[in-house]
Amino acid sequence: MDAIILENVSKKFKEQTVLEPLTISFEKGKIHGIIGNNGSGKTVLFKIICGLLLPSTGKVTVNEKVVGKEVDFAPNTGIMIENPSFLSFESGFRNLKDLASIRKKIDDNRIRETIKRVGLDPQDKKRVGKYSMGMRQRLGIAQAIMEDPSLLVLDEPMNGLDKHGTAEMRKLLLELRDEGKTILIASHIADDINILCDTVCEIECGVLTKVKWQK
């Protein structure tokens, strides 16, 4: 069964076509990689899948719901697109607690467990404004996974991580896949794609093509 189905999806901004019409599906329980240069259309594609942008043509179905019609945003989906944004004057725990209060799906213990899982200290009172880029990236991954979504959409999740941090986050993503999560990941790091991904698509000038399908 497919977690994501795109049917004749395209995107234009005024007269500029940034995503050519594409039809593709992504199977549940796999890690799917999207590769491409900056400006190739990766982030636009991810925003359309999540419901943050509406396509110019076509239909997007995520977890059996049509995004933009049956639901406003992709259901049961954890998202990290572009640089994670947090309140700089609050701690990591406080930031996640504020976000969790919107849907009231998880308690403080779940937030603490998630912070530990990404390699941060839930008791750390340091303000996020004092975090390194790698720490912010870990917190961004934590906010994406904390409510136990079935689908993760992650845009360059290894940005700012050192070698040790990258290895830890790769291990985490493989664990999440083994737990049954579907993961869509964009990365410019070849090893991320080679180590993590069951399928790989390349996007260039808004055109998406399959490079590797199924390990």
Buried (B, 14 or more C-beta within 10 A) or exposed (E): EBBBBBBEBBBBEEEEBBBBBBEBEBBBBBBBBBBBEEEBBBBBBBBBBBBBBEBBEBBBBBBEBEBBEEBEEBBBBBBBBEBBEBEEEBBBBBBBBEBBEEEEEBEEEBBBBBBEBBBBEBEBEEBBEEBEEBBBBBBBBBBBBBBBBBBBBBBBBBBBBEEEBBBBBBEBBBEBBEEEBBBBBBBBBEEBBEBBBBBBBBBEEBBBEEEBEEE
